[in-house]
């Protein structure tokens, strides 16, 4: 009996502002090009004292396409849950390239769907479950038409009930599918998934952020699995965890910065401790330093260093507070400051040929730019809050802070700490990281990463 294999190619076009067209391809398939969105039926206007005004066609049809290895029929089952309450009319034409157009999909809903095909011999194949929703595309449009001061600031200018019925759990599932099938090297094609994470943070607030907590736990486990599957390479690999949690792996060395393992993942601590050569902590806030955690305990039992940057008021902001080596890692810690001038250290690492800077929560870079450690940076793990945040503490220094990036001109810039569970979004949001694509120095490549993702930095 012949096996019928289905490959899904989801093409979802939505009308959006700016005359561009997004085609979202959400599953692995070879030689697929995801183009930017074009459309003509939407407009968006915004002023500081008026609500957002959106004009668009919210209930446009979506086309689902897929291929089979033999001619077969075409049908899509869909609904607001995996019970799939509706189905398209059966198209009994026997074809290998399938296309079904679904209408009456509402802009405020998440849809689950799967495709079904039957060949001439009666063999049937049914795909797995996939999700689709329009609301993220509209959020993307809104984000591009409003100043980048965090989603919370302009959320109040969207019609009041806009986020009310967004199911954060389904939304996170859609985002995770999107990142799985649009890897980090696809750059700007992933913008709407990051903006959707901002929406998920807001829409999960009334449920104790449970959807975001689960996403965090899942992505931590993904990183640990990726570390176990790592194959030796001459390149540098960067693994992104919650907030500013980072793992940096290079030939013969693996270091971690600001890793906090959530209780649901305590079983991962022994394996992670075996992989890491050292853990560096920029400051003692709970989202950076989990004192007494299972990971720190396992590292200490293994005799591996846990290095916490400490404050020294005799050292100026941007000055060196300590330095040393761990195996082949050369490290230097600096005195920095959070938005309200509370202490936050930051680290420079020399790992083989790579020069790496991890910002911690530091938001004061003006004096540091004169340091030799600010020159010829291969990788800058950077918190953009100080440049784009709306906190009053930043207002007098934002232009000077923007100039610091121009002075440092890192080869690669990875924005971090753009969402924090339970933290207000007046200062945080992935929209700030997206803005860096347009405003970073021309010589700097910007790469956004979600928690759980990794990035390979080739040798020079």
C-alpha positions as CSV (number, residue, x, y, z in Angstrom):
1,X,0.0,0.0,0.0
2,X,1.4,3.3,-1.0
3,X,2.2,5.8,1.7
4,X,0.8,9.3,1.2
5,X,3.2,11.9,2.5
6,X,2.0,15.4,3.1
7,X,4.1,18.5,3.2
8,X,2.4,21.6,4.3
9,X,3.2,25.0,2.9
10,X,1.0,27.7,4.6
11,X,0.6,30.9,2.7
12,X,-1.1,33.6,4.7
13,X,-1.3,37.0,3.1
14,X,-2.8,39.9,5.0
15,X,-3.4,43.5,4.1
16,X,-1.2,45.8,6.1
17,X,0.0,49.4,6.1
18,X,3.0,50.6,4.1
19,X,2.4,48.8,0.8
20,X,4.1,45.6,1.7
21,X,2.9,42.0,1.6
22,X,3.9,39.2,4.1
23,X,3.7,35.6,3.0
24,X,4.1,33.4,6.1
25,X,5.6,29.9,5.5
26,X,5.2,28.1,8.8
27,X,6.5,24.6,8.1
28,X,9.8,23.2,6.8
29,X,9.8,22.7,3.0
30,X,12.7,23.2,0.6
31,X,13.1,26.2,-1.7
32,X,10.4,28.3,-0.3
33,X,10.7,32.1,-0.4
34,X,8.8,34.1,2.2
35,X,8.4,37.6,0.8
36,X,7.6,40.8,2.7
37,X,3.9,41.7,2.9
38,X,2.2,44.0,0.3
39,X,-1.2,45.3,0.5
40,X,-3.3,48.2,-0.3
41,X,-6.5,48.1,1.7
42,X,-5.2,49.1,5.1
43,X,-4.2,52.4,6.6
44,X,-3.1,53.4,10.1
45,X,-3.0,56.8,11.7
46,X,-1.7,57.9,15.1
47,X,-1.2,61.1,17.0
48,X,0.0,61.6,20.6
49,X,-3.5,62.7,21.8
50,X,-5.8,60.5,19.7
51,X,-6.5,56.8,19.7
52,X,-5.1,54.6,16.9
53,X,-7.3,54.6,13.9
54,X,-7.1,51.4,11.8
55,X,-8.8,50.9,8.5
56,X,-8.3,47.5,6.9
57,X,-10.1,44.4,5.6
58,X,-10.1,42.2,8.7
59,X,-11.8,39.0,7.4
60,X,-9.8,38.3,4.3
61,X,-9.6,34.7,3.1
62,X,-6.5,32.7,3.8
63,X,-5.1,30.1,1.3
64,X,-3.7,26.8,2.6
65,X,-1.5,24.9,0.2
66,X,0.3,21.6,0.4
67,X,1.7,18.9,-1.7
68,X,1.3,15.1,-1.8
69,X,3.6,12.5,-3.5
70,X,0.7,11.1,-5.6
71,X,-2.5,12.7,-6.9
72,X,-5.1,13.0,-4.2
73,X,-8.2,15.0,-3.0
74,X,-8.0,18.2,-1.0
75,X,-9.8,19.3,2.2
76,X,-9.0,21.5,5.2
77,X,-10.5,21.0,8.6
78,X,-10.4,24.0,10.9
79,X,-11.8,25.6,14.0
80,X,-11.0,27.6,17.2
81,X,-9.7,24.4,18.9
82,X,-8.4,21.0,17.9
83,X,-12.0,19.7,17.7
84,X,-12.0,21.3,14.2
85,X,-15.6,22.4,14.1
86,X,-15.6,23.2,10.3
87,X,-14.2,21.8,7.1
88,X,-13.9,23.1,3.6
89,X,-15.9,21.4,0.9
90,X,-14.2,18.3,-0.4
91,X,-12.3,19.0,-3.7
92,X,-12.2,15.5,-5.3
93,X,-9.9,16.5,-8.1
94,X,-6.8,14.3,-7.9
95,X,-3.8,16.7,-7.8
96,X,-0.3,16.8,-6.2
97,X,-0.3,20.5,-5.5
98,X,-3.2,21.4,-3.3
99,X,-4.8,24.8,-2.6
100,X,-7.8,25.6,-0.5
101,X,-9.1,29.1,0.2
102,X,-10.9,29.7,3.5
103,X,-13.2,32.6,4.1
104,X,-15.0,34.1,7.1
105,X,-11.9,33.9,9.4
106,X,-12.3,36.5,12.1
107,X,-9.5,38.9,12.9
108,X,-9.8,38.4,16.7
109,X,-9.5,34.6,16.7
110,X,-6.8,31.9,16.6
111,X,-7.6,29.0,14.3
112,X,-6.4,25.4,14.4
113,X,-6.4,23.5,11.2
114,X,-5.2,20.4,9.5
115,X,-5.3,19.1,5.9
116,X,-6.7,15.8,4.6
117,X,-6.1,14.0,1.3
118,X,-7.2,10.7,-0.2
119,X,-5.6,9.1,-3.3
120,X,-7.3,7.0,-6.0
121,X,-6.7,3.8,-4.0
122,X,-8.5,5.1,-1.0
123,X,-5.3,5.7,1.0
124,X,-5.8,8.7,3.3
125,X,-3.3,11.0,5.0
126,X,-4.0,13.7,7.6
127,X,-1.5,16.4,8.6
128,X,-0.7,17.5,12.2
129,X,-2.3,20.5,13.8
130,X,-1.3,24.0,12.8
131,X,-2.5,27.4,14.0
132,X,-3.2,30.7,12.3
133,X,-4.4,34.1,13.3
134,X,-4.7,37.6,11.9
135,X,-4.4,39.6,15.1
136,X,-0.6,39.5,15.1
137,X,-0.4,41.0,11.7
138,X,-2.4,44.0,12.8
139,X,-0.2,44.4,15.8
140,X,2.8,44.4,13.5
141,X,1.1,47.2,11.5
142,X,0.4,49.2,14.6
143,X,3.9,48.8,15.9
144,X,5.4,50.1,12.7
145,X,3.1,53.2,12.8
146,X,3.7,54.2,16.4
147,X,6.8,55.5,18.3
148,X,8.9,52.6,19.8
149,X,8.3,53.2,23.5
150,X,7.1,49.8,24.4
151,X,3.8,48.1,23.5
152,X,2.1,49.0,26.7
153,X,2.4,52.7,25.9
154,X,0.4,52.4,22.7
155,X,-1.8,49.5,23.7
156,X,-4.1,52.0,25.4
157,X,-4.6,53.8,22.0
158,X,-5.8,50.6,20.3
159,X,-9.6,50.0,20.6
160,X,-10.1,49.1,24.2
161,X,-11.2,45.5,23.8
162,X,-8.6,44.6,21.1
163,X,-6.5,42.2,23.3
164,X,-9.4,41.1,25.4
165,X,-10.2,37.8,23.7
166,X,-6.6,36.9,22.6
167,X,-5.9,33.4,23.9
168,X,-2.3,33.6,25.1
169,X,-1.7,29.9,25.1
170,X,-2.8,29.5,21.4
171,X,-0.8,32.6,20.5
172,X,2.3,31.2,22.1
173,X,1.8,28.0,20.1
174,X,1.5,29.9,16.9
175,X,4.7,31.9,17.7
176,X,6.7,28.7,18.6
177,X,5.7,27.2,15.2
178,X,6.7,30.4,13.5
179,X,10.2,30.5,15.1
180,X,10.7,26.7,14.4
181,X,10.1,27.2,10.7
182,X,11.7,30.7,10.4
183,X,15.1,30.3,12.0
184,X,17.2,33.2,13.2
185,X,19.0,33.8,9.9
186,X,15.7,34.9,8.3
187,X,16.0,38.2,10.1
188,X,13.2,40.7,9.5
189,X,10.8,38.0,8.3
190,X,10.3,37.2,11.9
191,X,9.2,40.6,13.1
192,X,5.5,39.8,13.6
193,X,6.4,36.8,15.8
194,X,8.3,39.1,18.2
195,X,5.5,41.6,18.3
196,X,3.1,38.7,19.0
197,X,5.3,37.9,22.0
198,X,4.6,41.4,23.3
199,X,0.9,40.8,22.8
200,X,1.2,37.4,24.6
201,X,2.8,39.1,27.6
202,X,-0.1,41.6,27.8
203,X,-2.9,39.0,27.2
204,X,-1.5,36.5,29.7
205,X,-1.3,39.2,32.5
206,X,-4.7,38.4,34.0
207,X,-3.8,34.6,34.2
208,X,-0.5,35.2,36.2
209,X,1.5,35.1,33.0
210,X,1.0,31.3,32.8
211,X,1.5,31.1,29.0
212,X,4.8,33.0,29.2
213,X,6.0,31.0,32.2
214,X,5.4,27.8,30.2
215,X,7.1,29.3,27.2
216,X,10.1,30.1,29.3
217,X,10.3,26.6,30.8
218,X,10.0,25.0,27.4
219,X,12.7,27.1,25.8
220,X,15.1,26.5,28.7
221,X,14.7,22.8,28.1
222,X,15.2,23.3,24.3
223,X,18.6,25.0,25.0
224,X,19.7,22.1,27.3
225,X,18.8,19.6,24.6
226,X,20.7,21.6,22.0
227,X,23.7,21.7,24.2
228,X,23.6,17.9,24.6
229,X,23.4,17.5,20.8
230,X,26.2,20.0,20.1
231,X,28.9,18.8,17.7
232,X,32.4,20.2,17.8
233,X,32.9,23.2,15.5
234,X,35.4,25.9,15.0
235,X,32.7,28.5,15.2
236,X,31.2,30.3,18.2
237,X,27.6,29.4,19.2
238,X,25.4,31.7,21.3
239,X,22.4,30.2,23.1
240,X,19.6,32.6,24.3
241,X,17.8,32.0,27.5
242,X,15.2,34.1,29.5
243,X,16.0,37.8,29.9
244,X,19.8,38.1,29.7
245,X,20.6,34.5,30.2
246,X,23.2,33.5,27.7
247,X,25.4,30.5,27.0
248,X,28.5,31.0,24.8
249,X,30.2,27.9,23.4
250,X,33.5,27.8,21.4
251,X,36.1,25.1,20.8
252,X,37.1,23.7,24.2
253,X,35.1,26.2,26.3
254,X,31.5,26.9,27.4
255,X,30.5,29.8,29.7
256,X,27.1,31.0,31.0
257,X,25.9,34.5,32.0
258,X,22.9,35.4,34.1
259,X,21.3,31.9,33.9
260,X,18.3,31.4,36.2
261,X,16.9,27.9,36.0
262,X,13.2,27.9,36.8
263,X,11.9,25.3,39.4
264,X,10.1,23.3,36.7
265,X,13.5,22.6,35.1
266,X,15.6,21.8,38.2
267,X,16.2,18.3,36.8
268,X,18.3,20.0,34.0
269,X,20.8,21.5,36.5
270,X,23.2,18.6,36.7
271,X,23.6,18.3,33.0
272,X,23.9,22.0,32.5
273,X,26.6,22.2,35.3
274,X,28.6,19.5,33.5
275,X,28.5,21.5,30.3
276,X,29.5,24.9,31.7
277,X,33.0,25.8,32.6
278,X,31.9,28.8,34.6
279,X,28.9,30.9,35.4
280,X,29.1,34.7,35.4
281,X,26.5,36.9,37.1
282,X,26.2,40.7,36.4
283,X,24.3,41.6,39.6
284,X,22.1,40.2,42.3
285,X,18.5,40.9,41.0
286,X,16.5,37.7,40.9
287,X,16.1,37.4,37.2
288,X,19.9,37.4,36.9
289,X,21.1,35.7,40.1
290,X,19.3,32.8,41.7
291,X,21.2,32.4,44.9
292,X,21.0,28.9,46.3
293,X,19.6,27.5,43.0
294,X,20.2,23.9,41.9
295,X,22.5,25.1,39.1
296,X,24.8,27.1,41.4
297,X,24.8,24.2,43.8
298,X,25.8,21.7,41.1
299,X,28.5,24.0,39.8
300,X,30.0,24.5,43.3
301,X,29.9,20.7,43.9
302,X,31.9,20.3,40.7
303,X,34.4,22.9,41.8
304,X,33.5,25.2,38.9
305,X,33.6,29.0,39.4
306,X,30.5,31.1,39.9
307,X,31.6,34.7,39.5
308,X,29.3,37.5,40.7
309,X,30.2,41.1,39.7
310,X,30.4,43.2,42.8
311,X,30.1,46.9,43.3
312,X,33.0,49.2,44.1
313,X,32.0,52.8,44.7
314,X,35.6,53.9,44.3
315,X,35.5,52.8,40.6
316,X,33.8,55.2,38.1
317,X,30.9,53.9,35.9
318,X,32.5,52.0,33.1
319,X,35.7,51.2,35.1
320,X,37.2,47.8,35.7
321,X,36.3,46.1,39.0
322,X,37.9,42.7,38.5
323,X,39.5,40.4,35.9
324,X,40.8,36.9,35.6
325,X,40.9,33.7,33.6
326,X,38.9,30.4,33.7
327,X,40.7,27.9,31.5
328,X,41.0,29.6,28.1
329,X,38.4,32.3,29.0
330,X,39.7,35.8,29.7
331,X,37.2,37.9,31.6
332,X,36.9,41.4,32.9
333,X,34.1,42.9,35.0
334,X,33.1,46.6,34.9
335,X,31.0,48.8,37.1
336,X,27.7,49.8,35.5
337,X,24.4,51.2,36.5
338,X,20.7,50.4,36.0
339,X,18.2,53.0,34.9
340,X,17.9,54.4,38.5
341,X,21.7,54.2,39.0
342,X,21.5,51.0,41.0
343,X,24.5,48.8,40.5
344,X,24.7,46.4,37.6
345,X,28.0,45.0,36.5
346,X,28.8,44.0,32.9
347,X,31.4,41.6,31.5
348,X,33.9,41.5,28.6
349,X,35.0,38.1,27.5
350,X,37.9,37.0,25.4
351,X,37.1,33.5,24.1
352,X,39.6,32.4,21.6
353,X,39.7,35.0,18.8
354,X,36.3,36.4,19.8
355,X,35.8,39.7,21.7
356,X,32.4,39.6,23.5
357,X,30.6,42.1,25.6
358,X,27.6,41.2,27.8
359,X,25.7,44.3,29.0
360,X,23.9,43.0,32.1
361,X,21.5,45.7,33.1
362,X,24.0,48.5,32.5
363,X,22.5,51.5,30.8
364,X,25.5,53.9,31.0
365,X,28.0,53.4,28.2
366,X,29.4,56.9,27.6
367,X,32.7,56.6,29.4
368,X,33.2,52.9,28.5
369,X,33.4,53.7,24.8
370,X,36.9,55.1,25.5
371,X,38.1,51.8,26.8
372,X,40.2,49.4,24.7
373,X,37.6,46.8,25.5
374,X,35.0,48.7,23.5
375,X,37.1,48.3,20.3
376,X,36.9,45.6,17.7
377,X,33.9,43.8,19.4
378,X,32.7,40.7,17.6
379,X,29.5,40.3,19.7
380,X,27.6,42.7,21.9
381,X,24.7,41.2,23.9
382,X,22.9,44.5,24.5
383,X,19.9,45.7,26.5
384,X,18.2,48.5,24.4
385,X,16.0,49.8,27.2
386,X,18.3,52.7,27.8
387,X,18.0,54.0,24.2
388,X,14.3,53.4,23.6
389,X,12.8,53.1,27.1
390,X,10.3,55.8,28.3
391,X,11.7,56.0,31.8
392,X,12.4,59.7,32.8
393,X,15.9,58.7,33.9
394,X,16.9,58.2,30.2
395,X,15.5,61.4,28.7
396,X,18.7,63.5,29.1
397,X,21.1,60.8,27.9
398,X,19.3,58.9,25.1
399,X,21.1,60.8,22.3
400,X,24.5,60.2,24.0
401,X,23.7,56.6,24.4
402,X,22.8,56.2,20.7
403,X,26.2,57.7,19.9
404,X,27.9,55.0,22.0
405,X,26.8,52.3,19.5
406,X,28.2,54.4,16.7
407,X,31.5,54.6,18.6
408,X,31.7,50.9,19.4
409,X,30.4,49.5,16.1
410,X,30.2,45.9,17.2
411,X,30.3,43.3,14.4
412,X,27.1,41.6,15.7
413,X,24.5,43.0,18.0
414,X,22.0,40.7,19.8
415,X,19.3,42.7,21.7
416,X,18.3,41.1,25.1
417,X,16.1,41.6,28.2
418,X,13.2,42.9,26.1
419,X,10.5,41.0,28.0
420,X,10.4,40.3,31.7
421,X,7.6,38.2,33.2
422,X,5.6,40.4,35.6
423,X,7.4,43.6,34.7
424,X,5.4,46.5,33.2
425,X,6.0,47.0,29.5
426,X,6.5,50.8,29.6
427,X,10.2,50.1,29.4
428,X,10.3,46.7,27.7
429,X,9.1,45.1,24.5
430,X,10.5,43.4,21.4
431,X,9.5,46.4,19.4
432,X,12.6,48.1,20.8
433,X,14.8,45.3,19.4
434,X,13.2,45.6,16.0
435,X,14.0,49.3,15.9
436,X,17.7,48.5,16.1
437,X,17.5,46.9,12.7
438,X,17.1,50.4,11.3
439,X,19.1,52.4,13.7
440,X,22.2,50.4,14.5
441,X,25.5,51.4,12.9
442,X,25.7,50.4,9.2
443,X,28.7,48.1,10.0
444,X,26.7,46.3,12.7
445,X,24.5,43.3,12.0
446,X,21.5,43.0,14.3
447,X,20.1,39.6,15.2
448,X,17.0,39.1,17.3
449,X,16.7,35.9,19.2
450,X,13.7,34.5,21.2
451,X,14.4,32.4,24.3
452,X,15.4,28.9,23.3
453,X,17.1,30.0,20.1
454,X,20.8,29.7,19.1
455,X,23.0,31.5,16.7
456,X,26.3,30.5,15.1
457,X,29.0,33.2,14.8
458,X,31.5,32.1,12.2
459,X,35.2,32.7,12.6
460,X,36.5,35.9,11.2
